[in-house]
């Protein structure tokens, strides 16, 4: 899977079912593994100015169109 494939997916919080936003950047460690995703928060239909970090360990499932995360984890 390419980074561009991840960037096209919406991030959904499985605890609330709400869309968090879309990926704008990733943090990669020295070994080359993704540690966290930088997600641009959305409010209604427009982007809010906030950015949140989602750790790779919080990802529950990567689907065709969405990435399900558990931010309570």
C-alpha positions in Angstrom: 0.0 0.0 0.0 1.3 3.5 -0.9 1.1 6.6 1.3 -1.1 8.2 -1.4 -3.6 5.3 -0.9 -3.8 6.1 2.8 -4.3 9.8 2.2 -7.4 9.2 0.1 -9.2 7.4 3.0 -11.4 9.0 5.7 -10.5 8.4 9.3 -13.5 7.1 11.4 -13.5 6.8 15.2 -15.1 3.4 15.9 -16.2 4.4 19.4 -18.4 7.3 18.1 -18.9 6.4 14.4 -17.9 10.0 13.5 -15.5 11.0 10.8 -12.3 12.5 12.3 -10.9 13.8 9.0 -8.3 13.0 6.5 -4.5 12.2 6.6 -2.2 15.1 5.8 1.1 13.7 7.0 2.7 10.6 8.6 5.5 10.2 11.2 8.0 7.5 10.2 10.6 6.2 12.7 14.2 5.5 12.1 13.4 1.8 11.2 11.0 3.0 8.4 7.8 2.1 10.2 4.8 4.5 10.5 4.4 5.6 14.1 1.4 8.0 13.7 -0.8 9.7 11.2 -1.4 13.5 11.3 -5.2 14.0 10.7 -6.8 17.2 9.7 -9.9 17.5 11.8 -13.2 18.2 10.1 -16.2 20.1 11.4 -19.3 19.6 9.4 -18.4 19.9 5.7 -15.4 22.2 6.0 -12.0 21.7 7.5 -11.3 23.0 10.9 -7.9 24.3 11.7 -7.1 21.5 14.1 -4.8 18.6 13.5 -4.7 15.5 15.7 -2.3 12.6 15.9 -3.5 9.0 15.5 -0.9 6.4 16.6 -0.5 3.4 14.4 -1.4 1.2 17.3 -4.9 2.9 17.4 -5.7 1.7 13.9 -8.3 -1.1 14.1 -8.9 -1.8 10.4 -7.9 -0.3 7.0 -10.7 -0.7 4.5 -11.2 0.2 0.9 -12.5 3.7 1.6 -11.9 4.3 5.3 -9.5 3.7 8.2 -11.2 2.7 11.4 -9.4 3.9 14.6 -10.0 3.6 18.3 -8.8 6.9 19.7 -9.9 5.8 23.2 -7.1 3.2 23.1 
